[in-house]
Amino acid sequence: MPMSEHERSEYESDAIAGLAVAVLIPCYNEESTVGAVIDGFRTALPSATIHVFDNASSDRTSEVALAHGAQLSRVVRRGKGNVIRRMFADVEADIYVLVDGDATYDASRAPDLIRCLVENGNDLVNGARKSEAVGAYRLGHRFGNRLLSGMVRTMFGSQISDMLSGYKVFSRRFAKSFPAMSNGFEIETELTVHALELRMPIGEIETNYGERPEGSYSKLSTYRDGARILRTIIRLLRIERPRLFYGGLGVASGLLGVLLAVPLFITYSQTGTVPRLPTAVLSTGLVLLGGILVVAGLIMDLVTRVRQEMKCLSYLTIPSIRSMAEVKKRT
C-alpha cells in the first residue's frame, strides 16, 4: 500500500537521510504529461532532484519541464537508450529513480521502491506494472512483454516479471557500471541483463499503471520495437552466453550433418559406392562446421568470463547502497 504523508516524511528523514536521490525522466513530445510527472515525484520525494532529459522533442516539453522546476538536459540523438546513457553519465547521485514522462506510473510508490533498494541492499528494484484499465496496457504489448520476459528468465535466470517496465530504481553502483550499448527501447532488456550478468541483488514491487492522459500517445511500436528487443536478446545471448549460443548452433549443425550422412552410410554398406557426392560433401561440411562452432563457443566463453570479471571489479569499486547509507547516517 502507498505510504501516508506522515509515513513518507518519516521515511524521507530516516532511510535516505543524506543520500542524494535523482529522479530521471526521459521525454519525447510529452508536453501534456511531463508537468504532472514532475509535480507527482516532487510530492513523493521532496528531497530528490528532478531531471528531465528532452530527446529532441518538437513540442513544448522543455518549456513545461522548466516551468515546473525540473533540471533540463537536451539529448539530440534519438532513442531511449541514448538518453539513458547520457543520464547515467551526467547525473551524480546515490539513488536513481528512472520513470517515463507519460504520467502512467504511480509516483507515490517511489518511496517504497527506494526503501526496497536501501533496506535490502539491492542494486535494481523494478516497478512491475499492475493495471485493470483496458486501454493502459495493450494486449499486444502485454503478450510481447510476457514472451520476452519469459525468454530472459529462461536464458539468464531473471527474477523480474515485467522486464519492459519504464519505472525502475538503481543504486549508484548499477548506474556507473552500466555500459548502455543500446539505442532505443531495447535498453530495458539490457538493463535487466546487466544486473543478471553481474549477479546483482534485485527486487521487484508491483505498482499501478494507468492510461495515458488525453492528448498523449505512445512512442512504442509493438512489432518494430518488439523485433528490436528480440534481436537484442539474441545479441546478448551471443555475447553473454557464447557457449550456449555457439554450442547450440554447433550441436544442431553436427546433428544435421549426421542425419544427412545416415542414408549415405546405408547405401555404402550395401553397394560399396557413394552415389550422392554433393550430399556427402554437405554432410562433412556441416559436421566440421559444428565442431568449429563448439570450439568457438568455448573460446568466446573464456573471453566473456574475463570481460565479466573486469566489469565486476569495476562494479565493486563503487560502495554499496547500504554502506553509503550507513556512512551518511553517521555523518
Secondary structure, 3 states (H helix, E strand, C coil): CCCCHHHHHHHHHHCCCCCCEEEEEEECCCCCCHHHHHHHHHHHCCCCEEEEEECCCCCCHHHHHHHCCCEEEECCCCCHHHHHHHHHHHCCCCEEEECCCCCCECHHHHHHHHHHHHHCCCCEEEEEEECCCCCCCCHHHHHHHHHHHHHHHHHHCCCCCCCCCCCEEEEHHHHHHCCCCCCCCCHHHHHHHHHHHCCCCEEEEEEEECCCCCCCCCCCCHHHHHHHHHHHHHHHHHHHCHHHHHHHHHHHHHHHHHHHHHHHHHHHHHHCCCCCHHHHHHHHHHHHHHHHHHHHHHHHHHHHHHHHHHHHHHHHCCCCHHHHHHHHHHC
